[in-house]
Amino acid sequence: MASVSKKQINLIVAVVAVVIFGTWDFFIVPARQKSQVYRGTIAETYKKRKWWRGADDPFGGSKYRNYTYYWRIECDHGDDVAAEVPFHQWKDGEEGLPVKKVKGQRWPLIDTREAAEARQDRQKALDFVFGK
């Protein structure tokens, strides 16, 4: 049986680390987010600059891509949750709005009648465009 050199072991460890690091954001985080369930109110909305985004786009591109957007939610059961949400949803969130997180969905939804009607209208428009 051939022995494995230290260089080969280091290479294998590096490859395994890269695979784990690379799959974390694409598979593990979404799976964890989809399994959460909670209700609460938005206590704070904030954004953090993405560290890998350098200077702003000199040609005036989409600035929203340079940030990660969050809602800090005070849950009904007493915990605080920092939920990462997409920009199109984050901009509609205001402090004091009720939100709910349903199992199987990645992000919490604003839990008001107006927001539910807007989601239904958006879904009807998509169904019409794509022929469902």
N, CA, C and O atoms as CSV, one atom per row, in Angstrom:
chain,resi,resn,atom,element,x,y,z
A,1,MET,N,N,0.845,-1.164,0.000
A,1,MET,CA,C,0.000,0.000,0.000
A,1,MET,C,C,0.897,1.236,0.000
A,1,MET,O,O,1.859,1.325,0.762
A,2,ALA,N,N,0.566,2.166,-0.855
A,2,ALA,CA,C,1.372,3.379,-0.965
A,2,ALA,C,C,1.029,4.331,0.168
A,2,ALA,O,O,-0.131,4.485,0.549
A,3,SER,N,N,2.060,4.960,0.691
A,3,SER,CA,C,1.812,5.924,1.769
A,3,SER,C,C,1.445,7.287,1.170
A,3,SER,O,O,1.854,7.630,0.061
A,4,VAL,N,N,0.690,8.023,1.913
A,4,VAL,CA,C,0.226,9.334,1.471
A,4,VAL,C,C,1.164,10.382,2.064
A,4,VAL,O,O,1.409,10.397,3.271
A,5,SER,N,N,1.676,11.241,1.220
A,5,SER,CA,C,2.623,12.252,1.696
A,5,SER,C,C,1.879,13.394,2.395
A,5,SER,O,O,0.666,13.553,2.258
A,6,LYS,N,N,2.642,14.173,3.140
A,6,LYS,CA,C,2.072,15.308,3.854
A,6,LYS,C,C,1.523,16.341,2.877
A,6,LYS,O,O,0.520,16.995,3.165
A,7,LYS,N,N,2.153,16.489,1.756
A,7,LYS,CA,C,1.695,17.442,0.738
A,7,LYS,C,C,0.329,17.030,0.184
A,7,LYS,O,O,-0.525,17.887,-0.042
A,8,GLN,N,N,0.114,15.746,-0.035
A,8,GLN,CA,C,-1.168,15.258,-0.526
A,8,GLN,C,C,-2.265,15.445,0.521
A,8,GLN,O,O,-3.396,15.793,0.182
A,9,ILE,N,N,-1.939,15.218,1.772
A,9,ILE,CA,C,-2.916,15.411,2.856
A,9,ILE,C,C,-3.316,16.878,2.932
A,9,ILE,O,O,-4.498,17.198,3.057
A,10,ASN,N,N,-2.331,17.768,2.856
A,10,ASN,CA,C,-2.632,19.201,2.892
A,10,ASN,C,C,-3.513,19.606,1.715
A,10,ASN,O,O,-4.417,20.426,1.876
A,11,LEU,N,N,-3.267,19.052,0.554
A,11,LEU,CA,C,-4.078,19.360,-0.623
A,11,LEU,C,C,-5.513,18.876,-0.435
A,11,LEU,O,O,-6.460,19.585,-0.773
A,12,ILE,N,N,-5.669,17.679,0.099
A,12,ILE,CA,C,-7.014,17.140,0.343
A,12,ILE,C,C,-7.758,17.996,1.364
A,12,ILE,O,O,-8.938,18.295,1.179
A,13,VAL,N,N,-7.083,18.389,2.428
A,13,VAL,CA,C,-7.711,19.237,3.448
A,13,VAL,C,C,-8.113,20.576,2.842
A,13,VAL,O,O,-9.191,21.087,3.147
A,14,ALA,N,N,-7.275,21.152,1.997
A,14,ALA,CA,C,-7.595,22.434,1.357
A,14,ALA,C,C,-8.803,22.296,0.441
A,14,ALA,O,O,-9.672,23.168,0.433
A,15,VAL,N,N,-8.871,21.219,-0.327
A,15,VAL,CA,C,-10.008,21.009,-1.228
A,15,VAL,C,C,-11.297,20.837,-0.428
A,15,VAL,O,O,-12.323,21.413,-0.789
A,16,VAL,N,N,-11.264,20.066,0.635
A,16,VAL,CA,C,-12.451,19.866,1.477
A,16,VAL,C,C,-12.887,21.196,2.097
A,16,VAL,O,O,-14.082,21.487,2.154
A,17,ALA,N,N,-11.938,21.997,2.559
A,17,ALA,CA,C,-12.283,23.296,3.160
A,17,ALA,C,C,-12.925,24.221,2.130
A,17,ALA,O,O,-13.890,24.917,2.444
A,18,VAL,N,N,-12.406,24.235,0.919
A,18,VAL,CA,C,-12.973,25.082,-0.138
A,18,VAL,C,C,-14.385,24.623,-0.487
A,18,VAL,O,O,-15.269,25.453,-0.700
A,19,VAL,N,N,-14.604,23.325,-0.547
A,19,VAL,CA,C,-15.940,22.802,-0.860
A,19,VAL,C,C,-16.928,23.172,0.248
A,19,VAL,O,O,-18.047,23.594,-0.043
A,20,ILE,N,N,-16.537,23.021,1.490
A,20,ILE,CA,C,-17.424,23.364,2.601
A,20,ILE,C,C,-17.710,24.863,2.603
A,20,ILE,O,O,-18.862,25.275,2.735
A,21,PHE,N,N,-16.680,25.669,2.458
A,21,PHE,CA,C,-16.862,27.124,2.456
A,21,PHE,C,C,-17.720,27.562,1.277
A,21,PHE,O,O,-18.558,28.452,1.417
A,22,GLY,N,N,-17.519,26.948,0.122
A,22,GLY,CA,C,-18.270,27.319,-1.073
A,22,GLY,C,C,-19.731,26.919,-1.028
A,22,GLY,O,O,-20.578,27.606,-1.598
A,23,THR,N,N,-20.036,25.830,-0.365
A,23,THR,CA,C,-21.426,25.371,-0.326
A,23,THR,C,C,-22.212,25.990,0.824
A,23,THR,O,O,-23.440,25.896,0.841
A,24,TRP,N,N,-21.542,26.617,1.779
A,24,TRP,CA,C,-22.228,27.148,2.955
A,24,TRP,C,C,-23.325,28.131,2.567
A,24,TRP,O,O,-24.475,27.953,2.969
A,25,ASP,N,N,-22.994,29.168,1.792
A,25,ASP,CA,C,-23.969,30.197,1.437
A,25,ASP,C,C,-25.026,29.715,0.453
A,25,ASP,O,O,-26.122,30.273,0.401
A,26,PHE,N,N,-24.710,28.690,-0.323
A,26,PHE,CA,C,-25.632,28.263,-1.363
A,26,PHE,C,C,-26.565,27.137,-0.938
A,26,PHE,O,O,-27.639,26.985,-1.519
A,27,PHE,N,N,-26.189,26.353,0.049
A,27,PHE,CA,C,-27.012,25.213,0.431
A,27,PHE,C,C,-27.404,25.209,1.909
A,27,PHE,O,O,-28.571,24.997,2.237
A,28,ILE,N,N,-26.453,25.437,2.790
A,28,ILE,CA,C,-26.714,25.286,4.214
A,28,ILE,C,C,-27.522,26.456,4.760
A,28,ILE,O,O,-28.509,26.240,5.464
A,29,VAL,N,N,-27.128,27.694,4.452
A,29,VAL,CA,C,-27.852,28.864,4.960
A,29,VAL,C,C,-29.301,28.896,4.458
A,29,VAL,O,O,-30.210,29.077,5.268
A,30,PRO,N,N,-29.552,28.728,3.149
A,30,PRO,CA,C,-30.961,28.724,2.708
A,30,PRO,C,C,-31.792,27.610,3.355
A,30,PRO,O,O,-32.963,27.818,3.673
A,31,ALA,N,N,-31.197,26.441,3.549
A,31,ALA,CA,C,-31.937,25.344,4.178
A,31,ALA,C,C,-32.288,25.688,5.623
A,31,ALA,O,O,-33.392,25.388,6.079
A,32,ARG,N,N,-31.359,26.316,6.347
A,32,ARG,CA,C,-31.656,26.727,7.729
A,32,ARG,C,C,-32.716,27.805,7.763
A,32,ARG,O,O,-33.597,27.782,8.623
A,33,GLN,N,N,-32.645,28.763,6.828
A,33,GLN,CA,C,-33.624,29.843,6.816
A,33,GLN,C,C,-35.015,29.328,6.488
A,33,GLN,O,O,-36.000,29.823,7.038
A,34,LYS,N,N,-35.114,28.350,5.608
A,34,LYS,CA,C,-36.427,27.842,5.218
A,34,LYS,C,C,-37.101,27.048,6.331
A,34,LYS,O,O,-38.320,26.881,6.309
A,35,SER,N,N,-36.338,26.558,7.301
A,35,SER,CA,C,-36.942,25.750,8.356
A,35,SER,C,C,-37.409,26.584,9.548
A,35,SER,O,O,-38.052,26.048,10.451
A,36,GLN,N,N,-37.103,27.880,9.573
A,36,GLN,CA,C,-37.499,28.715,10.701
A,36,GLN,C,C,-38.960,29.142,10.600
A,36,GLN,O,O,-39.493,29.319,9.504
A,37,VAL,N,N,-39.600,29.306,11.762
A,37,VAL,CA,C,-40.976,29.787,11.838
A,37,VAL,C,C,-41.056,30.762,13.016
A,37,VAL,O,O,-40.657,30.432,14.133
A,38,TYR,N,N,-41.576,31.969,12.754
A,38,TYR,CA,C,-41.769,32.928,13.836
A,38,TYR,C,C,-42.724,34.027,13.395
A,38,TYR,O,O,-43.013,34.184,12.208
A,39,ARG,N,N,-43.212,34.791,14.381
A,39,ARG,CA,C,-44.035,35.987,14.165
A,39,ARG,C,C,-43.452,37.089,15.033
A,39,ARG,O,O,-42.846,36.822,16.070
A,40,GLY,N,N,-43.641,38.327,14.601
A,40,GLY,CA,C,-43.145,39.429,15.403
A,40,GLY,C,C,-43.352,40.750,14.704
A,40,GLY,O,O,-44.146,40.860,13.770
A,41,THR,N,N,-42.625,41.754,15.168
A,41,THR,CA,C,-42.694,43.080,14.563
A,41,THR,C,C,-41.279,43.542,14.226
A,41,THR,O,O,-40.308,43.153,14.875
A,42,ILE,N,N,-41.188,44.373,13.205
A,42,ILE,CA,C,-39.893,44.911,12.804
A,42,ILE,C,C,-39.476,45.958,13.829
A,42,ILE,O,O,-40.186,46.941,14.045
A,43,ALA,N,N,-38.333,45.749,14.455
A,43,ALA,CA,C,-37.824,46.697,15.441
A,43,ALA,C,C,-36.837,47.667,14.804
A,43,ALA,O,O,-36.691,48.800,15.262
A,44,GLU,N,N,-36.158,47.222,13.747
A,44,GLU,CA,C,-35.141,48.058,13.130
A,44,GLU,C,C,-34.876,47.543,11.720
A,44,GLU,O,O,-34.922,46.338,11.471
A,45,THR,N,N,-34.598,48.463,10.801
A,45,THR,CA,C,-34.134,48.091,9.467
A,45,THR,C,C,-32.750,48.690,9.293
A,45,THR,O,O,-32.523,49.858,9.608
A,46,TYR,N,N,-31.824,47.876,8.787
A,46,TYR,CA,C,-30.469,48.380,8.585
A,46,TYR,C,C,-29.818,47.623,7.440
A,46,TYR,O,O,-30.319,46.595,6.984
A,47,LYS,N,N,-28.689,48.155,6.985
A,47,LYS,CA,C,-27.942,47.518,5.911
A,47,LYS,C,C,-26.464,47.534,6.262
A,47,LYS,O,O,-25.983,48.421,6.967
A,48,LYS,N,N,-25.751,46.527,5.750
A,48,LYS,CA,C,-24.310,46.427,5.952
A,48,LYS,C,C,-23.639,46.365,4.588
A,48,LYS,O,O,-24.119,45.698,3.672
A,49,ARG,N,N,-22.536,47.064,4.473
A,49,ARG,CA,C,-21.802,47.065,3.218
A,49,ARG,C,C,-21.132,45.713,3.017
A,49,ARG,O,O,-20.544,45.154,3.943
A,50,LYS,N,N,-21.229,45.195,1.797
A,50,LYS,CA,C,-20.568,43.933,1.468
A,50,LYS,C,C,-19.072,44.190,1.349
A,50,LYS,O,O,-18.650,45.069,0.598
A,51,TRP,N,N,-18.275,43.435,2.081
A,51,TRP,CA,C,-16.842,43.700,2.140
A,51,TRP,C,C,-16.148,43.434,0.806
A,51,TRP,O,O,-15.115,44.041,0.522
A,52,TRP,N,N,-16.694,42.541,-0.016
A,52,TRP,CA,C,-16.034,42.233,-1.276
A,52,TRP,C,C,-16.376,43.233,-2.386
A,52,TRP,O,O,-15.798,43.181,-3.471
A,53,ARG,N,N,-17.311,44.135,-2.111
A,53,ARG,CA,C,-17.619,45.176,-3.087
A,53,ARG,C,C,-16.677,46.331,-2.831
A,53,ARG,O,O,-16.706,46.931,-1.757
A,54,GLY,N,N,-15.857,46.643,-3.789
A,54,GLY,CA,C,-14.878,47.719,-3.622
A,54,GLY,C,C,-15.550,49.073,-3.676
A,54,GLY,O,O,-16.585,49.297,-3.049
A,55,ALA,N,N,-14.961,49.952,-4.418
A,55,ALA,CA,C,-15.514,51.293,-4.557
A,55,ALA,C,C,-16.835,51.224,-5.317
A,55,ALA,O,O,-17.124,50.239,-5.996
A,56,ASP,N,N,-17.623,52.272,-5.193
A,56,ASP,CA,C,-18.894,52.334,-5.914
A,56,ASP,C,C,-18.652,52.271,-7.411
A,56,ASP,O,O,-17.582,52.630,-7.901
A,57,ASP,N,N,-19.650,51.815,-8.113
A,57,ASP,CA,C,-19.570,51.707,-9.562
A,57,ASP,C,C,-19.405,53.101,-10.172
A,57,ASP,O,O,-20.270,53.954,-9.975
A,58,PRO,N,N,-18.319,53.355,-10.904
A,58,PRO,CA,C,-18.107,54.690,-11.453
A,58,PRO,C,C,-19.119,55.059,-12.537
A,58,PRO,O,O,-19.264,56.231,-12.883
A,59,PHE,N,N,-19.812,54.061,-13.067
A,59,PHE,CA,C,-20.771,54.317,-14.134
A,59,PHE,C,C,-22.202,54.435,-13.615
A,59,PHE,O,O,-23.147,54.473,-14.403
A,60,GLY,N,N,-22.364,54.492,-12.300
A,60,GLY,CA,C,-23.682,54.706,-11.709
A,60,GLY,C,C,-24.571,53.480,-11.752
A,60,GLY,O,O,-25.775,53.599,-11.977
A,61,GLY,N,N,-23.994,52.293,-11.539
A,61,GLY,CA,C,-24.772,51.060,-11.549
A,61,GLY,C,C,-25.663,50.939,-10.319
A,61,GLY,O,O,-25.832,51.893,-9.560
A,62,SER,N,N,-26.218,49.775,-10.142
A,62,SER,CA,C,-27.156,49.526,-9.046
A,62,SER,C,C,-26.435,49.559,-7.703
A,62,SER,O,O,-25.628,48.679,-7.401
A,63,LYS,N,N,-26.724,50.556,-6.917
A,63,LYS,CA,C,-26.065,50.713,-5.614
A,63,LYS,C,C,-26.578,49.693,-4.596
A,63,LYS,O,O,-25.866,49.355,-3.650
A,64,TYR,N,N,-27.808,49.199,-4.782
A,64,TYR,CA,C,-28.367,48.276,-3.794
A,64,TYR,C,C,-27.591,46.972,-3.737
A,64,TYR,O,O,-27.671,46.257,-2.739
A,65,ARG,N,N,-26.855,46.652,-4.765
A,65,ARG,CA,C,-26.084,45.403,-4.776
A,65,ARG,C,C,-24.859,45.459,-3.880
A,65,ARG,O,O,-24.261,44.422,-3.590
A,66,ASN,N,N,-24.476,46.642,-3.438
A,66,ASN,CA,C,-23.292,46.797,-2.600
A,66,ASN,C,C,-23.574,46.541,-1.124
A,66,ASN,O,O,-22.660,46.632,-0.305
A,67,TYR,N,N,-24.815,46.223,-0.766
A,67,TYR,CA,C,-25.193,46.072,0.633
A,67,TYR,C,C,-25.950,44.766,0.851
A,67,TYR,O,O,-26.522,44.191,-0.074
A,68,THR,N,N,-25.933,44.317,2.110
A,68,THR,CA,C,-26.791,43.237,2.573
A,68,THR,C,C,-27.821,43.881,3.494
A,68,THR,O,O,-27.464,44.666,4.372
A,69,TYR,N,N,-29.089,43.556,3.301
A,69,TYR,CA,C,-30.189,44.235,3.993
A,69,TYR,C,C,-30.786,43.338,5.069
A,69,TYR,O,O,-30.965,42.136,4.875
A,70,TYR,N,N,-31.092,43.961,6.218
A,70,TYR,CA,C,-31.592,43.213,7.378
A,70,TYR,C,C,-32.793,43.893,8.009
A,70,TYR,O,O,-32.948,45.113,7.952
A,71,TRP,N,N,-33.631,43.074,8.606
A,71,TRP,CA,C,-34.651,43.516,9.541
A,71,TRP,C,C,-34.311,42.886,10.872
A,71,TRP,O,O,-34.030,41.690,10.939
A,72,ARG,N,N,-34.332,43.680,11.940
A,72,ARG,CA,C,-34.245,43.104,13.284
A,72,ARG,C,C,-35.675,42.964,13.759
A,72,ARG,O,O,-36.402,43.948,13.890
A,73,ILE,N,N,-36.068,41.732,14.016
A,73,ILE,CA,C,-37.453,41.411,14.347
A,73,ILE,C,C,-37.544,40.988,15.806
A,73,ILE,O,O,-36.820,40.098,16.251
A,74,GLU,N,N,-38.434,41.630,16.542
A,74,GLU,CA,C,-38.748,41.219,17.907
A,74,GLU,C,C,-39.881,40.213,17.824
A,74,GLU,O,O,-41.016,40.568,17.507
A,75,CYS,N,N,-39.569,38.963,18.109
A,75,CYS,CA,C,-40.555,37.890,17.974
A,75,CYS,C,C,-41.542,37.903,19.131
A,75,CYS,O,O,-41.261,38.419,20.213
A,76,ASP,N,N,-42.703,37.322,18.870
A,76,ASP,CA,C,-43.741,37.232,19.890
A,76,ASP,C,C,-43.313,36.360,21.068
A,76,ASP,O,O,-43.781,36.558,22.188
A,77,HIS,N,N,-42.433,35.404,20.822
A,77,HIS,CA,C,-41.991,34.512,21.898
A,77,HIS,C,C,-40.802,35.089,22.674
A,77,HIS,O,O,-40.260,34.418,23.553
A,78,GLY,N,N,-40.384,36.341,22.356
A,78,GLY,CA,C,-39.388,37.024,23.172
A,78,GLY,C,C,-37.995,37.130,22.579
A,78,GLY,O,O,-37.187,37.918,23.070
A,79,ASP,N,N,-37.688,36.377,21.557
A,79,ASP,CA,C,-36.356,36.424,20.962
A,79,ASP,C,C,-36.263,37.550,19.936
A,79,ASP,O,O,-37.276,38.055,19.452
A,80,ASP,N,N,-35.040,37.928,19.619
A,80,ASP,CA,C,-34.770,38.857,18.527
A,80,ASP,C,C,-34.129,38.080,17.387
A,80,ASP,O,O,-33.258,37.240,17.612
A,81,VAL,N,N,-34.562,38.362,16.164
A,81,VAL,CA,C,-34.022,37.692,14.983
A,81,VAL,C,C,-33.522,38.757,14.019
A,81,VAL,O,O,-34.228,39.722,13.724
A,82,ALA,N,N,-32.298,38.576,13.532
A,82,ALA,CA,C,-31.780,39.452,12.478
A,82,ALA,C,C,-31.984,38.713,11.166
A,82,ALA,O,O,-31.223,37.803,10.836
A,83,ALA,N,N,-33.007,39.103,10.419
A,83,ALA,CA,C,-33.368,38.402,9.193
A,83,ALA,C,C,-32.809,39.156,7.992
A,83,ALA,O,O,-33.084,40.341,7.805
A,84,GLU,N,N,-32.021,38.452,7.182
A,84,GLU,CA,C,-31.533,39.036,5.932
A,84,GLU,C,C,-32.660,38.952,4.910
A,84,GLU,O,O,-33.244,37.887,4.709
A,85,VAL,N,N,-32.963,40.067,4.270
A,85,VAL,CA,C,-34.044,40.112,3.293
A,85,VAL,C,C,-33.538,40.771,2.011
A,85,VAL,O,O,-32.595,41.560,2.052
A,86,PRO,N,N,-34.157,40.453,0.877
A,86,PRO,CA,C,-33.759,41.104,-0.370
A,86,PRO,C,C,-34.177,42.571,-0.382
A,86,PRO,O,O,-35.093,42.970,0.337
A,87,PHE,N,N,-33.500,43.365,-1.203
A,87,PHE,CA,C,-33.733,44.810,-1.229
A,87,PHE,C,C,-35.185,45.154,-1.534
A,87,PHE,O,O,-35.761,46.027,-0.885
A,88,HIS,N,N,-35.791,44.471,-2.525
A,88,HIS,CA,C,-37.162,44.814,-2.911
A,88,HIS,C,C,-38.151,44.613,-1.769
A,88,HIS,O,O,-39.218,45.227,-1.753
A,89,GLN,N,N,-37.803,43.765,-0.829
A,89,GLN,CA,C,-38.655,43.550,0.338
A,89,GLN,C,C,-38.236,44.464,1.493
A,89,GLN,O,O,-39.082,44.943,2.247
A,90,TRP,N,N,-36.947,44.699,1.626
A,90,TRP,CA,C,-36.424,45.520,2.716
A,90,TRP,C,C,-36.954,46.945,2.643
A,90,TRP,O,O,-37.280,47.542,3.669
A,91,LYS,N,N,-37.042,47.490,1.434
A,91,LYS,CA,C,-37.456,48.898,1.283
A,91,LYS,C,C,-38.904,49.120,1.709
A,91,LYS,O,O,-39.282,50.250,2.017
A,92,ASP,N,N,-39.716,48.075,1.734
A,92,ASP,CA,C,-41.109,48.194,2.164
A,92,ASP,C,C,-41.282,48.042,3.674
A,92,ASP,O,O,-42.344,48.354,4.212
A,93,GLY,N,N,-40.243,47.565,4.356
A,93,GLY,CA,C,-40.342,47.338,5.795
A,93,GLY,C,C,-40.143,48.606,6.591
A,93,GLY,O,O,-39.232,49.386,6.311
A,94,GLU,N,N,-40.979,48.815,7.570
A,94,GLU,CA,C,-40.883,49.962,8.476
A,94,GLU,C,C,-40.966,49.448,9.902
A,94,GLU,O,O,-41.541,48.391,10.164
A,95,GLU,N,N,-40.393,50.195,10.802
A,95,GLU,CA,C,-40.445,49.801,12.206
A,95,GLU,C,C,-41.897,49.732,12.676
A,95,GLU,O,O,-42.694,50.631,12.407
A,96,GLY,N,N,-42.222,48.659,13.377
A,96,GLY,CA,C,-43.562,48.489,13.915
A,96,GLY,C,C,-44.482,47.635,13.057
A,96,GLY,O,O,-45.562,47.255,13.509
A,97,LEU,N,N,-44.079,47.324,11.827
A,97,LEU,CA,C,-44.928,46.480,10.976
A,97,LEU,C,C,-44.863,45.027,11.442
A,97,LEU,O,O,-43.788,44.543,11.798
A,98,PRO,N,N,-45.995,44.329,11.443
A,98,PRO,CA,C,-45.982,42.919,11.809
A,98,PRO,C,C,-45.413,42.075,10.662
A,98,PRO,O,O,-45.673,42.345,9.490
A,99,VAL,N,N,-44.645,41.063,11.016
A,99,VAL,CA,C,-44.092,40.142,10.023
A,99,VAL,C,C,-44.310,38.714,10.499
A,99,VAL,O,O,-44.473,38.452,11.691
A,100,LYS,N,N,-44.309,37.803,9.539
A,100,LYS,CA,C,-44.379,36.386,9.887
A,100,LYS,C,C,-43.439,35.626,8.972
A,100,LYS,O,O,-43.266,35.968,7.802
A,101,LYS,N,N,-42.841,34.599,9.524
A,101,LYS,CA,C,-41.944,33.725,8.767
A,101,LYS,C,C,-42.603,32.367,8.716
A,101,LYS,O,O,-42.882,31.759,9.749
A,102,VAL,N,N,-42.849,31.896,7.505
A,102,VAL,CA,C,-43.541,30.633,7.281
A,102,VAL,C,C,-42.513,29.579,6.892
A,102,VAL,O,O,-41.572,29.864,6.150
A,103,LYS,N,N,-42.692,28.378,7.386
A,103,LYS,CA,C,-41.787,27.292,7.036
A,103,LYS,C,C,-41.846,27.040,5.531
A,103,LYS,O,O,-42.925,26.970,4.943
A,104,GLY,N,N,-40.686,26.908,4.926
A,104,GLY,CA,C,-40.602,26.660,3.495
A,104,GLY,C,C,-40.283,27.903,2.678
A,104,GLY,O,O,-39.929,27.797,1.504
A,105,GLN,N,N,-40.405,29.075,3.283
A,105,GLN,CA,C,-40.028,30.304,2.603
A,105,GLN,C,C,-38.740,30.832,3.222
A,105,GLN,O,O,-38.504,30.673,4.420
A,106,ARG,N,N,-37.915,31.457,2.400
A,106,ARG,CA,C,-36.606,31.865,2.870
A,106,ARG,C,C,-36.644,33.135,3.706
A,106,ARG,O,O,-35.868,33.268,4.653
A,107,TRP,N,N,-37.531,34.070,3.379
A,107,TRP,CA,C,-37.562,35.361,4.055
A,107,TRP,C,C,-38.910,35.585,4.730
A,107,TRP,O,O,-39.924,35.030,4.308
A,108,PRO,N,N,-38.913,36.409,5.793
A,108,PRO,CA,C,-40.195,36.742,6.430
A,108,PRO,C,C,-41.011,37.673,5.540
A,108,PRO,O,O,-40.459,38.404,4.717
A,109,LEU,N,N,-42.319,37.640,5.712
A,109,LEU,CA,C,-43.225,38.468,4.928
A,109,LEU,C,C,-43.909,39.478,5.830
A,109,LEU,O,O,-44.174,39.201,7.000
A,110,ILE,N,N,-44.194,40.653,5.278
A,110,ILE,CA,C,-44.962,41.644,6.020
A,110,ILE,C,C,-46.382,41.103,6.147
A,110,ILE,O,O,-46.980,40.675,5.160
A,111,ASP,N,N,-46.914,41.124,7.358
A,111,ASP,CA,C,-48.185,40.475,7.664
A,111,ASP,C,C,-49.306,41.509,7.810
A,111,ASP,O,O,-49.910,41.630,8.876
A,112,THR,N,N,-49.577,42.249,6.737
A,112,THR,CA,C,-50.703,43.181,6.724
A,112,THR,C,C,-51.594,42.836,5.528
A,112,THR,O,O,-51.162,42.148,4.604
A,113,ARG,N,N,-52.809,43.307,5.553
A,113,ARG,CA,C,-53.743,43.032,4.468
A,113,ARG,C,C,-53.251,43.643,3.151
A,113,ARG,O,O,-53.343,43.015,2.097
A,114,GLU,N,N,-52.727,44.875,3.222
A,114,GLU,CA,C,-52.243,45.540,2.010
A,114,GLU,C,C,-51.084,44.770,1.382
A,114,GLU,O,O,-51.025,44.622,0.162
A,115,ALA,N,N,-50.167,44.281,2.209
A,115,ALA,CA,C,-49.025,43.519,1.694
A,115,ALA,C,C,-49.484,42.202,1.079
A,115,ALA,O,O,-48.950,41.784,0.052
A,116,ALA,N,N,-50.467,41.540,1.693
A,116,ALA,CA,C,-50.989,40.289,1.139
A,116,ALA,C,C,-51.669,40.530,-0.207
A,116,ALA,O,O,-51.502,39.747,-1.142
A,117,GLU,N,N,-52.440,41.625,-0.302
A,117,GLU,CA,C,-53.085,41.946,-1.583
A,117,GLU,C,C,-52.046,42.269,-2.653
A,117,GLU,O,O,-52.213,41.879,-3.809
A,118,ALA,N,N,-50.982,42.972,-2.288
A,118,ALA,CA,C,-49.922,43.285,-3.253
A,118,ALA,C,C,-49.228,42.011,-3.728
A,118,ALA,O,O,-48.902,41.890,-4.909
A,119,ARG,N,N,-49.001,41.061,-2.824
A,119,ARG,CA,C,-48.392,39.780,-3.227
A,119,ARG,C,C,-49.313,39.010,-4.174
A,119,ARG,O,O,-48.848,38.417,-5.148
A,120,GLN,N,N,-50.631,39.017,-3.888
A,120,GLN,CA,C,-51.579,38.335,-4.779
A,120,GLN,C,C,-51.622,38.990,-6.156
A,120,GLN,O,O,-51.655,38.294,-7.171
A,121,ASP,N,N,-51.621,40.321,-6.201
A,121,ASP,CA,C,-51.623,41.029,-7.483
A,121,ASP,C,C,-50.362,40.725,-8.282
A,121,ASP,O,O,-50.416,40.518,-9.495
A,122,ARG,N,N,-49.222,40.701,-7.585
A,122,ARG,CA,C,-47.956,40.384,-8.256
A,122,ARG,C,C,-47.987,38.962,-8.805
A,122,ARG,O,O,-47.509,38.711,-9.911
A,123,GLN,N,N,-48.550,38.028,-8.030
A,123,GLN,CA,C,-48.626,36.640,-8.486
A,123,GLN,C,C,-49.568,36.500,-9.674
A,123,GLN,O,O,-49.279,35.742,-10.600
A,124,LYS,N,N,-50.695,37.220,-9.664
A,124,LYS,CA,C,-51.611,37.185,-10.807
A,124,LYS,C,C,-50.935,37.709,-12.062
A,124,LYS,O,O,-51.101,37.141,-13.141
A,125,ALA,N,N,-50.168,38.796,-11.930
A,125,ALA,CA,C,-49.460,39.356,-13.091
A,125,ALA,C,C,-48.428,38.367,-13.623
A,125,ALA,O,O,-48.288,38.214,-14.837
A,126,LEU,N,N,-47.705,37.696,-12.733
A,126,LEU,CA,C,-46.733,36.701,-13.180
A,126,LEU,C,C,-47.411,35.510,-13.844
A,126,LEU,O,O,-46.916,34.992,-14.845
A,127,ASP,N,N,-48.542,35.073,-13.293
A,127,ASP,CA,C,-49.286,33.976,-13.901
A,127,ASP,C,C,-49.794,34.361,-15.292
A,127,ASP,O,O,-49.789,33.540,-16.209
A,128,PHE,N,N,-50.225,35.597,-15.441
A,128,PHE,CA,C,-50.698,36.057,-16.747
A,128,PHE,C,C,-49.557,36.102,-17.764
A,128,PHE,O,O,-49.718,35.678,-18.908
A,129,VAL,N,N,-48.411,36.618,-17.336
A,129,VAL,CA,C,-47.261,36.739,-18.243
A,129,VAL,C,C,-46.752,35.365,-18.661
A,129,VAL,O,O,-46.414,35.158,-19.826
A,130,PHE,N,N,-46.695,34.433,-17.727
A,130,PHE,CA,C,-46.119,33.129,-18.028
A,130,PHE,C,C,-47.176,32.087,-18.364
A,130,PHE,O,O,-46.854,30.905,-18.479
A,131,GLY,N,N,-48.437,32.501,-18.524
A,131,GLY,CA,C,-49.488,31.619,-19.025
A,131,GLY,C,C,-49.920,30.526,-18.099
A,131,GLY,O,O,-50.175,29.412,-18.558
A,132,LYS,N,N,-50.015,30.779,-16.840
A,132,LYS,CA,C,-50.494,29.739,-15.910
A,132,LYS,C,C,-51.950,29.924,-15.629
A,132,LYS,O,O,-52.535,29.151,-14.872
